[in-house]
């Protein structure tokens, strides 16, 4: 399928500009050679229709739009498993769980382990950051309070629930040592090392009281005859006098360095090793007690060895507050009493309050939240409290929703799928993450696809249909279902495309017989041989713009969040409201003013600007700004970069090795319903076991295998040239994990039909279709726009084409038509075909037209 807001309006593959754009995006080769012809694709949204095919082979569209003779059995999708040569098979259902692409990925596969990691990243992204977080009361009208993603809270919660599982012997040994007041030593805790292997790195997060209670419970269960006695452990008993003194000296050394202004020197990078402590309970007590007595120190443990280092977070707060206030705040954080709150002293400066909000969110935003209050006589002050945990999200009526799903068919015109979801979520007071889909459809088209809404009734969806922002959206076929849809969980797509102003590139350009013969030959050749499975231009946006999607994705992969924001908000030369707003931002840096000028339908830009206004424009602020963008939207940029690399690698593969499988290529093999990736060997080549249609190339990621021939070196050079490493694809700061995929070098078209039309034939067909839909009461959104009869394109004006000239088919009969209503020298090709998921119709048409 095609992409969304990144797409251009229409395409004329014969133009020099189009050729240049294709080269920029790595689209340079053809699979076949035949006589070319020219035509315009997507002149109007009505010229390009896409209908989704579900896994049962049925079309997701009204009955009147189902092609005649459609047989679902021919298009049913078999369940398969995917794995590597060494790995276990992975079921197709597991593969479709991960959001590895913003498009359908039914024809691409990832290797062992990638699916599970990507599903985890998606689960962490269930709740998006909203812009109505903790508004400031009183005179502070600008948003100072800060909040972060709720999925971060979930992650921290999991990390904090460290269970004490020491066995009875360990507990008794600890009791005997402490009650006897013997000094601590490295060898006195020689015991089972299982507790050490369970925890590699831990920070201050466990309550000593909870740990002792669990240990006592464990002791009572193991020894029913034993008497109940309180176990008292303290830091002095665990460390002993010698290490207590070492800790005091280390603390004084750090404080003295701070007084002399040397905290930025090697002193802050020093550390104190207190020894090895095999008991998790002892480590928990040390974490808590040291942080309580020495708030300026930080404790860590690795493989049961306990270290103390200066806490840089402490000193960052000291630059904003008095040291005594910081000491109290750090003890509040370490104590973790969720029922308590902490009140910072009065902050008269709004800039200081803003910095304090951001500092708390940056370091403790996963479990703390802040809010500014203004009271008479006390001025403005900030209150810190712990976030509520374990509460299920409530719906707009304030009730905890029951997990159910409402499936429905979505028809949209000239809108991107993700934008429709954002609008629909706002209309019914739901979250965008409540909506699931099998794939993102074209923007500049009329598309039908299946959707599922979690916890949303059909009545709520119907009530939103009349909203003005959904005037180009239609919903129908509401049904209750048990599960959401998964990306890539479809059998393919049906395309109904109208090529306008079709003509030969040379010779008699308006000879019907000659033109029809050329088109027939081209269609038959591509039907037999297939086409190169390039990602189309719609995947990338304008190659001339600094907001070119791969440029944003590359900056994200490199961790340069400031550059990524700059790319996305960089203005293009075009004179429109969007670029006017971007130009204003580039000139002034005024975020509120830019947000006021940015059109509301630019969802990505608006979400980004709202977060920048809240968090600032430094590295941390830009990171949180991208976190404010939904998971599918921000992953779009990274996948766009990976797709650009893939396109260039396909062209390099064809130019280097031609049209045959060679040693070192990668192929997908099927055995007993399982597909595995394997490398082509010399014996395979000698036996002509594989063809070019079997070869796959990897989309870059952290869990894929690269070809072992020269192309593997090309991948390495391309990625390293952009400053991308293998571990760059796991972006923890953005909650993104890109495991990588495999995509076939070629693709095949199915159920291909076409016909050559004159102007008169086309206009008559359009009139008949409009009358039929009107009589059935099933008019598609914007069905009577410029592609129909007497319509008007809302973006370029009535009857306009790419260069603004008026085409013959939209002039009507006012300018000298023939008696039969035909102009006689203008032709169009109407075609219908089926492609597998992830395949681009524009790339098929490019191969057909050979331009």
GIRA-V923838 format. One record per residue. N is the residue number from 0. OMEGA is omega in radians with two decimals (NA if undefined). BURIAL is I if it has 24 or more other C-alpha atoms within 12 Angstrom, else O. Layout:
{{N:OMEGA:BURIAL} {N:OMEGA:BURIAL}}
This chain:
{{0:-3.09:I} {1:-3.05:I} {2:-2.96:I} {3:-3.01:I} {4:-3.13:I} {5:-2.98:I} {6:3.03:I} {7:-3.01:I} {8:-3.12:I} {9:-3.05:I} {10:2.99:I} {11:-2.98:I} {12:-3.09:I} {13:-3.05:I} {14:3.12:O} {15:3.12:O} {16:3.13:O} {17:3.09:I} {18:3.14:O} {19:3.13:O} {20:3.10:I} {21:3.12:I} {22:3.13:O} {23:-3.09:I} {24:3.05:I} {25:-3.09:I} {26:-3.02:I} {27:-3.02:I} {28:3.04:I} {29:3.11:I} {30:-3.11:I} {31:-3.13:I} {32:3.09:O} {33:-3.07:O} {34:-3.06:I} {35:2.94:I} {36:-3.00:I} {37:3.09:I} {38:-3.11:I} {39:3.12:I} {40:3.08:I} {41:3.04:I} {42:3.07:I} {43:3.13:I} {44:-3.10:I} {45:3.12:I} {46:-3.02:I} {47:-3.11:I} {48:-3.11:I} {49:3.13:I} {50:-3.12:I} {51:3.06:I} {52:3.13:I} {53:-3.05:I} {54:3.10:I} {55:3.14:O} {56:3.13:I} {57:-3.13:I} {58:3.13:I} {59:-3.11:I} {60:3.08:I} {61:-3.10:I} {62:-3.09:O} {63:3.12:O} {64:3.10:I} {65:3.14:I} {66:3.14:I} {67:3.11:O} {68:-3.12:O} {69:-3.13:O} {70:-3.09:O} {71:-3.08:O} {72:-3.13:O} {73:-3.02:O} {74:3.09:I} {75:-3.09:O} {76:3.12:I} {77:3.08:O} {78:-3.14:I} {79:3.07:I} {80:-3.08:I} {81:3.10:I} {82:3.09:I} {83:-3.11:I} {84:-3.08:I} {85:-2.96:O} {86:3.07:O} {87:3.14:O} {88:3.11:I} {89:-3.06:I} {90:-3.14:I} {91:3.11:I} {92:3.09:I} {93:-3.13:I} {94:-3.06:I} {95:3.11:I} {96:-3.01:I} {97:3.09:I} {98:-3.01:I} {99:-3.14:I} {100:3.07:I} {101:3.13:I} {102:3.05:I} {103:-3.12:I} {104:-3.12:I} {105:-3.09:I} {106:3.11:I} {107:-3.00:I} {108:3.09:I} {109:-3.02:I} {110:-3.03:I} {111:3.03:I} {112:-3.06:I} {113:-3.08:I} {114:-3.10:I} {115:3.13:I} {116:-3.09:I} {117:3.07:I} {118:3.11:I} {119:3.12:I} {120:3.14:I} {121:-3.14:I} {122:3.12:I} {123:-3.05:I} {124:-3.04:I} {125:-3.08:I} {126:-3.09:I} {127:3.07:I} {128:3.10:I} {129:-3.04:I} {130:3.13:I} {131:-3.00:O} {132:2.88:I} {133:-3.09:I} {134:-3.07:I} {135:3.11:I} {136:3.06:O} {137:-3.03:O} {138:-3.07:O} {139:-3.14:I} {140:3.14:O} {141:-3.10:I} {142:3.12:I} {143:-3.05:I} {144:-2.98:I} {145:3.04:I} {146:3.13:I} {147:-3.05:I} {148:3.10:I} {149:3.09:I} {150:3.04:I} {151:3.13:I} {152:3.13:I} {153:-3.11:I} {154:-3.14:I} {155:-3.14:O} {156:3.12:O} {157:-3.13:O} {158:-3.08:O} {159:-3.10:O} {160:-3.14:O} {161:-3.10:I} {162:3.10:I} {163:-3.03:I} {164:3.11:I} {165:-3.10:I} {166:-3.04:I} {167:-3.12:I} {168:3.13:O} {169:-3.13:I} {170:3.14:I} {171:-3.14:I} {172:3.12:O} {173:-3.13:I} {174:-3.10:I} {175:-3.13:O} {176:-3.07:I} {177:-3.12:I} {178:3.10:O} {179:3.12:O} {180:3.09:O} {181:-3.14:O} {182:3.10:O} {183:3.08:I} {184:-3.09:O} {185:-2.99:O} {186:-3.04:O} {187:-3.12:O} {188:3.11:I} {189:-3.07:O} {190:-3.12:O} {191:-3.04:O} {192:-3.07:O} {193:3.14:O} {194:3.13:I} {195:-3.08:I} {196:-3.11:O} {197:-3.04:O} {198:-3.13:I} {199:3.14:O} {200:3.11:O} {201:3.09:I} {202:-3.07:I} {203:-3.12:I} {204:-3.03:I} {205:3.07:I} {206:-3.12:I} {207:3.13:I} {208:3.12:I} {209:-3.13:O} {210:-3.14:I} {211:-3.13:I} {212:3.14:O} {213:3.12:I} {214:3.13:I} {215:3.09:I} {216:3.14:I} {217:-3.12:I} {218:-3.12:I} {219:3.14:O} {220:-3.09:O} {221:-3.08:O} {222:-3.08:O} {223:-3.07:O} {224:-3.10:O} {225:3.11:O} {226:3.14:O} {227:3.11:O} {228:-3.12:O} {229:3.10:O} {230:-3.10:I} {231:3.07:I} {232:3.04:I} {233:-3.05:I} {234:-3.13:I} {235:-3.13:I} {236:-3.12:I} {237:-3.04:I} {238:-3.02:I} {239:-3.01:I} {240:-3.06:O} {241:-3.11:O} {242:3.01:I} {243:3.13:I} {244:3.08:O} {245:3.13:O} {246:3.12:I} {247:3.13:O} {248:3.12:O} {249:3.11:I} {250:-3.14:I} {251:3.13:O} {252:3.13:I} {253:-3.13:I} {254:3.10:I} {255:3.12:O} {256:3.13:O} {257:3.13:I} {258:-3.14:O} {259:3.10:O} {260:-3.08:O} {261:-3.08:O} {262:3.12:I} {263:-3.11:O} {264:-3.10:O} {265:-3.10:O} {266:-3.10:I} {267:3.11:I} {268:3.12:O} {269:3.12:O} {270:3.14:I} {271:3.10:I} {272:-3.12:O} {273:3.10:I} {274:-3.10:I} {275:3.12:I} {276:-3.06:I} {277:-3.11:I} {278:3.09:I} {279:3.13:I} {280:3.11:I} {281:3.12:I} {282:3.12:I} {283:3.13:I} {284:3.12:I} {285:3.09:I} {286:-3.03:I} {287:-3.06:I} {288:-3.13:I} {289:3.12:I} {290:3.13:I} {291:-3.10:I} {292:-3.10:O} {293:-3.06:I} {294:-3.11:I} {295:3.12:I} {296:-3.14:I} {297:-3.10:I} {298:3.07:I} {299:3.05:I} {300:3.13:I} {301:-3.11:I} {302:3.07:I} {303:3.05:I} {304:-2.99:I} {305:-3.10:I} {306:3.04:I} {307:-3.13:I} {308:3.04:I} {309:-3.13:I} {310:-3.13:I} {311:3.10:I} {312:3.12:I} {313:-3.09:I} {314:3.07:I} {315:3.07:I} {316:3.11:I} {317:3.09:I} {318:-3.13:O} {319:-3.00:I} {320:3.04:I} {321:-3.06:O} {322:3.14:O} {323:3.08:O} {324:3.13:O} {325:3.09:I} {326:-3.13:I} {327:-3.13:I} {328:-3.14:I} {329:3.06:I} {330:3.07:I} {331:3.13:I} {332:-3.07:I} {333:-3.09:I} {334:3.08:I} {335:3.01:I} {336:-2.99:O} {337:3.14:O} {338:-3.10:O} {339:3.05:O} {340:3.12:I} {341:-3.11:I} {342:3.03:O} {343:3.09:I} {344:-3.11:I} {345:3.09:I} {346:-3.08:I} {347:-3.09:O} {348:3.10:O} {349:3.11:I} {350:3.11:O} {351:3.12:I} {352:3.11:I} {353:3.11:I} {354:-3.14:I} {355:3.06:I} {356:-3.07:I} {357:3.13:I} {358:3.11:I} {359:3.14:I} {360:-3.10:I} {361:-3.03:I} {362:-3.05:I} {363:-3.05:I} {364:-3.12:I} {365:-3.14:I} {366:3.08:I} {367:3.04:I} {368:-3.06:I} {369:3.10:I} {370:3.13:I} {371:3.07:I} {372:3.09:I} {373:-3.14:O} {374:3.14:O} {375:3.11:O} {376:-3.12:O} {377:-3.12:O} {378:-3.13:O} {379:3.13:I} {380:-3.07:I} {381:3.09:I} {382:3.12:I} {383:3.09:I} {384:3.11:I} {385:3.11:I} {386:3.03:I} {387:-3.12:O} {388:3.03:O} {389:3.13:O} {390:3.11:O} {391:3.13:O} {392:-3.12:O} {393:3.12:O} {394:-3.04:O} {395:3.10:O} {396:3.13:O} {397:-3.12:O} {398:3.08:O} {399:-3.03:O} {400:3.00:O} {401:-3.09:O} {402:3.00:O} {403:-3.10:O} {404:3.03:I} {405:3.09:I} {406:3.11:I} {407:3.08:I} {408:-3.14:I} {409:3.02:I} {410:-3.11:I} {411:3.14:I} {412:3.06:I} {413:3.10:I} {414:3.06:I} {415:-3.08:I} {416:-3.09:I} {417:3.09:I} {418:3.09:I} {419:3.14:I} {420:3.11:I} {421:-3.13:I} {422:-3.11:I} {423:3.12:I} {424:3.12:I} {425:-3.08:I} {426:-3.06:I} {427:3.11:I} {428:3.08:I} {429:3.08:I} {430:3.08:I} {431:-3.14:I} {432:3.08:I} {433:-3.07:I} {434:3.11:I} {435:-3.06:I} {436:-3.13:I} {437:3.14:I} {438:3.10:I} {439:-3.11:I} {440:3.12:I} {441:3.00:I} {442:-3.06:I} {443:-3.07:I} {444:2.89:I} {445:-3.04:I} {446:3.02:I} {447:3.12:I} {448:3.10:I} {449:3.08:I} {450:3.05:I} {451:-3.12:I} {452:-3.11:I} {453:3.06:I} {454:-3.13:I} {455:-3.13:I} {456:3.11:I} {457:3.12:I} {458:3.11:O} {459:3.12:I} {460:3.12:I} {461:-3.12:I} {462:-3.12:O} {463:-3.02:I} {464:-3.09:I} {465:-3.12:O} {466:-3.10:O} {467:-3.11:O} {468:3.13:O} {469:-3.09:I} {470:3.11:O} {471:-3.13:I} {472:3.10:I} {473:3.13:I} {474:-3.13:I} {475:3.11:I} {476:-3.13:I} {477:3.13:I} {478:3.01:O} {479:3.12:O} {480:-3.02:O} {481:-3.00:O} {482:3.04:O} {483:3.01:I} {484:3.14:I} {485:3.09:I} {486:-3.14:I} {487:-3.08:I} {488:3.12:I} {489:-3.08:I} {490:-3.13:I} {491:-3.12:I} {492:3.01:I} {493:3.12:I} {494:2.99:I} {495:-2.96:I} {496:3.03:I} {497:3.03:I} {498:-3.09:I} {499:3.06:I} {500:-3.14:I} {501:-3.11:I} {502:3.06:I} {503:3.14:I} {504:3.13:I} {505:3.14:O} {506:3.14:O} {507:-2.98:O} {508:-3.07:O} {509:3.09:I} {510:-3.03:O} {511:-3.09:I} {512:3.13:O} {513:-3.14:O} {514:-3.13:I} {515:3.12:I} {516:3.12:O} {517:-3.14:I} {518:-3.13:I} {519:3.13:I} {520:-3.13:O} {521:-3.14:I} {522:-3.11:I} {523:-3.13:I} {524:-3.11:I} {525:3.08:I} {526:-3.11:I} {527:-2.99:O} {528:-3.07:I} {529:-3.11:I} {530:3.11:I} {531:-2.96:I} {532:3.14:I} {533:2.84:I} {534:-3.08:I} {535:-3.13:I} {536:-3.12:I} {537:-3.14:I} {538:-2.92:I} {539:-3.03:I} {540:-3.08:I} {541:3.14:I} {542:3.14:I} {543:-3.01:O} {544:3.03:I} {545:3.05:I} {546:3.03:I} {547:-2.99:I} {548:3.10:I} {549:3.09:I} {550:3.08:I} {551:3.14:I} {552:3.11:I} {553:3.12:I} {554:3.10:I} {555:3.14:I} {556:3.12:I} {557:-3.14:I} {558:3.14:I} {559:-3.05:I} {560:3.13:I} {561:3.11:I} {562:3.13:I} {563:3.08:I} {564:3.12:I} {565:3.11:I} {566:-3.06:I} {567:-3.10:I} {568:3.12:I} {569:-3.09:I} {570:2.99:I} {571:3.13:I} {572:-3.07:O} {573:3.14:O} {574:3.12:O} {575:-3.08:O} {576:-3.11:O} {577:-3.12:I} {578:3.02:I} {579:3.10:I} {580:3.13:I} {581:3.11:I} {582:3.09:I} {583:3.13:I} {584:3.14:I} {585:-3.09:O} {586:-2.99:O} {587:-3.03:O} {588:-3.11:O} {589:-3.08:O} {590:3.11:I} {591:3.12:I} {592:3.10:O} {593:3.13:I} {594:3.11:I} {595:-3.12:O} {596:-3.08:I} {597:3.11:I} {598:-3.06:O} {599:-3.10:O} {600:3.07:I} {601:-2.99:I} {602:-3.09:I} {603:-3.07:I} {604:-3.12:I} {605:3.11:I} {606:3.14:I} {607:-3.11:I} {608:3.12:I} {609:3.12:I} {610:3.08:I} {611:3.10:I} {612:-3.09:I} {613:-2.97:I} {614:-3.12:I} {615:-3.03:I} {616:3.05:I} {617:-3.08:I} {618:-3.14:O} {619:3.14:I} {620:3.12:I} {621:3.08:I} {622:3.13:I} {623:3.09:I} {624:3.10:I} {625:3.05:I} {626:3.10:I} {627:3.08:I} {628:-3.12:I} {629:-3.06:I} {630:-3.09:I} {631:-3.11:I} {632:-3.09:I} {633:3.07:I} {634:3.12:I} {635:-3.10:I} {636:3.14:I} {637:3.11:I} {638:3.10:I} {639:3.08:I} {640:3.13:I} {641:3.12:I} {642:3.10:I} {643:3.08:I} {644:-3.13:I} {645:3.12:I} {646:-3.14:I} {647:3.14:I} {648:3.08:I} {649:3.12:I} {650:3.11:I} {651:3.13:I} {652:-3.13:I} {653:-3.13:I} {654:-3.09:O} {655:-3.00:O} {656:3.10:O} {657:-2.94:O} {658:3.13:I} {659:3.07:I} {660:-3.10:I} {661:3.14:I} {662:-3.12:I} {663:3.06:I} {664:3.05:I} {665:3.10:I} {666:3.05:I} {667:3.13:I} {668:3.13:I} {669:3.08:O} {670:3.10:O} {671:3.12:O} {672:3.12:O} {673:3.09:I} {674:3.14:I} {675:3.11:I} {676:3.09:I} {677:-3.12:I} {678:3.11:I} {679:3.14:I} {680:3.10:O} {681:3.11:O} {682:3.10:O} {683:3.14:O} {684:-3.13:O} {685:-3.12:O} {686:-3.09:O} {687:-3.06:O} {688:-3.07:O} {689:3.05:I} {690:3.14:I} {691:-3.13:I} {692:3.10:I} {693:-3.02:I} {694:3.03:I} {695:3.03:I} {696:-3.09:I} {697:2.85:I} {698:-3.00:I} {699:3.12:I} {700:-3.07:I} {701:-3.07:I} {702:-3.11:I} {703:3.13:I} {704:3.14:I} {705:3.09:I} {706:-3.12:I} {707:3.09:O} {708:-3.08:I} {709:-3.11:O} {710:3.07:I} {711:3.08:I} {712:3.09:O} {713:3.08:I} {714:-3.11:I} {715:-3.14:I} {716:-3.11:O} {717:-3.11:I} {718:-3.14:I} {719:3.07:O} {720:3.09:O} {721:-3.14:O} {722:-3.10:O} {723:3.06:I} {724:-3.12:O} {725:-3.13:I} {726:3.12:I} {727:-3.04:I} {728:2.99:I} {729:-3.02:I} {730:-3.07:I} {731:-3.11:I} {732:-3.13:I} {733:-3.10:I} {734:3.13:I} {735:3.03:I} {736:-3.11:I} {737:-3.08:I} {738:-3.09:I} {739:-3.13:I} {740:3.02:I} {741:-3.07:I} {742:3.14:I} {743:3.13:I} {744:-3.14:I} {745:3.09:I} {746:-3.12:I} {747:3.07:I} {748:-3.13:I} {749:3.04:I} {750:-3.09:I} {751:3.04:I} {752:3.11:I} {753:3.05:I} {754:3.12:I} {755:-3.06:I} {756:2.92:I} {757:3.12:I} {758:-3.10:I} {759:3.11:I} {760:-3.12:I} {761:-3.11:I} {762:3.12:I} {763:3.12:O} {764:-3.14:O} {765:3.10:I} {766:-3.12:O} {767:3.13:O} {768:3.14:I} {769:3.13:I} {770:3.13:O} {771:-3.13:O} {772:-3.14:O} {773:3.14:O} {774:3.12:O} {775:-3.10:O} {776:-3.09:O} {777:3.11:O} {778:3.04:I} {779:3.08:I} {780:3.10:I} {781:-3.06:I} {782:-3.09:I} {783:3.07:I} {784:-2.90:I} {785:3.12:I} {786:-3.12:I} {787:-3.06:I} {788:3.08:I} {789:-3.08:O} {790:-3.13:I} {791:3.04:I} {792:-3.03:I} {793:-3.07:O} {794:-3.06:O} {795:3.13:O} {796:-3.01:O} {797:2.99:I} {798:-3.11:I} {799:3.10:I} {800:-3.05:I} {801:-3.08:I} {802:3.07:O} {803:3.12:O} {804:-3.11:O} {805:-3.11:O} {806:-3.04:I} {807:-3.02:I} {808:-3.13:I} {809:3.12:I} {810:-3.12:I} {811:-3.06:I} {812:-3.08:O} {813:-3.06:O} {814:2.91:O} {815:3.03:O} {816:3.06:O} {817:-3.09:O} {818:3.14:O} {819:3.12:O} {820:-3.11:I} {821:3.06:I} {822:3.06:I} {823:-3.10:O} {824:3.10:I} {825:-3.04:I} {826:3.14:I} {827:3.09:I} {828:3.05:I} {829:-3.06:I} {830:3.10:I} {831:-3.10:I} {832:-3.13:I} {833:3.06:I} {834:3.06:I} {835:3.07:I} {836:3.08:I} {837:3.14:I} {838:-3.06:I} {839:3.10:I} {840:-3.14:I} {841:3.11:I} {842:3.01:I} {843:-3.13:I} {844:3.07:I} {845:3.12:I} {846:3.14:I} {847:-3.11:I} {848:3.07:I} {849:-3.12:I} {850:NA:I}}
